[in-house]
């Protein structure tokens, strides 16, 4: 027994899917694989340096409690 020249990438192991169902499955898997490839190729966005990070200038949320009024000016 010789190996097939063009082995298939999908194999039906149970049930009797129609040609349309196999076509939909193939389209979904192809689209997902393309999306994963695109995500892997895109570089991650650069984080701003500490000098340009504007979130450092935001004040921390106020925490109520004893002595909290002293911290309200910081």
Contact map, one row per residue, 1 for C-alpha under 8 A:
11100000000000000000000000000000000000000000000000000000000000000000000000
11110000000000000000000000000000000000000000000000000000000000000000000000
11111000000000000000000000000000000000000000000000000000000000000000000000
01111110000000000000000000000000000000000000000000000000000000000000000000
00111110000000000000000000000000000000000000000000000000000000000000000000
00011111000000000000000000000000000000000000000000000000000000000000000000
00011111100000000000000000000000000000000000000000000000000000000000000000
00000111111000000000000000000000000000000000000000000000000000000000000000
00000011111000000000000000000000000000000000000000000000000000000000000000
00000001111100000000000000000000000000000000000000000000000000000000000000
00000001111110000000000000000000000000000000000000000000000000000000000000
00000000011111111000000000000000000000000000000000000000000000000000000000
00000000001111100000000000000000000000000000000000000000000000000000000000
00000000000111110000000000000000000000000000000000000000000000000000000000
00000000000111111000000000000000000000000000000000000000000000000000000000
00000000000101111100000000000000000000000000000000000000000000000000000000
00000000000100111110110000000000000000000000000000000000000000000000000000
00000000000000011111110000000000000000000000000000000000000000000000000000
00000000000000001111111000000000000000000000000000000000000000000000000000
00000000000000000111111100000000000000000000000000000000000000000000000000
00000000000000001111111110000000000000000000000000000000000000000000000000
00000000000000001111111111000000000000000000000000000000000000000000000000
00000000000000000011111111100000000000000000000000000000000000000000000000
00000000000000000001111111110000000000000000000000000000000000000000000000
00000000000000000000111111111000000000000000000000000000000000000000000000
00000000000000000000011111111100000000000000000000000000000000000000000000
00000000000000000000001111111110000000000000000000000000000000000000000000
00000000000000000000000111111111000000000000000000000000000000000000000000
00000000000000000000000011111111100000000000000000000000000000000000000000
00000000000000000000000001111111110000000000000000000000000000000000000000
00000000000000000000000000111111111000000000000000000000000000000000000000
00000000000000000000000000011111111100000000000000000000000000000000000000
00000000000000000000000000001111111110000000000000000000000000000000000000
00000000000000000000000000000111111111000000000000000000000000000000000000
00000000000000000000000000000011111111100000000000000000000000000000000000
00000000000000000000000000000001111111110000000000000000000000000000000000
00000000000000000000000000000000111111111000000000000000000000000000000000
00000000000000000000000000000000011111111100000000000000000000000000000000
00000000000000000000000000000000001111111100000000000000000000000000000000
00000000000000000000000000000000000111111110000000000000000000000000000000
00000000000000000000000000000000000011111110000000000000000000000000000000
00000000000000000000000000000000000001111111000000000000000000000000000000
00000000000000000000000000000000000000011111100000000000000000000000000000
00000000000000000000000000000000000000000111110000000000000000000000000000
00000000000000000000000000000000000000000011111000000000000000000000000000
00000000000000000000000000000000000000000001111100000000000000000000000000
00000000000000000000000000000000000000000000111110000000000000000000000000
00000000000000000000000000000000000000000000011111111000000000000000000000
00000000000000000000000000000000000000000000001111111000000000000000000000
00000000000000000000000000000000000000000000000111111000000000000000000000
00000000000000000000000000000000000000000000000111111000000000000000000000
00000000000000000000000000000000000000000000000111111100000000000000000000
00000000000000000000000000000000000000000000000111111111000000000000000000
00000000000000000000000000000000000000000000000000011111110000000000000000
00000000000000000000000000000000000000000000000000001111110000000000000000
00000000000000000000000000000000000000000000000000001111111000000000000000
00000000000000000000000000000000000000000000000000000111111000000000000000
00000000000000000000000000000000000000000000000000000111111100000000000000
00000000000000000000000000000000000000000000000000000001111110000000000001
00000000000000000000000000000000000000000000000000000000011111000000000000
00000000000000000000000000000000000000000000000000000000001111100000000000
00000000000000000000000000000000000000000000000000000000000111110001001100
00000000000000000000000000000000000000000000000000000000000011111001000000
00000000000000000000000000000000000000000000000000000000000001111101000000
00000000000000000000000000000000000000000000000000000000000000111111000000
00000000000000000000000000000000000000000000000000000000000000011111100000
00000000000000000000000000000000000000000000000000000000000000001111111000
00000000000000000000000000000000000000000000000000000000000001111111111100
00000000000000000000000000000000000000000000000000000000000000000111111110
00000000000000000000000000000000000000000000000000000000000000000011111110
00000000000000000000000000000000000000000000000000000000000001000011111111
00000000000000000000000000000000000000000000000000000000000001000001111111
00000000000000000000000000000000000000000000000000000000000000000000111111
00000000000000000000000000000000000000000000000000000000001000000000001111
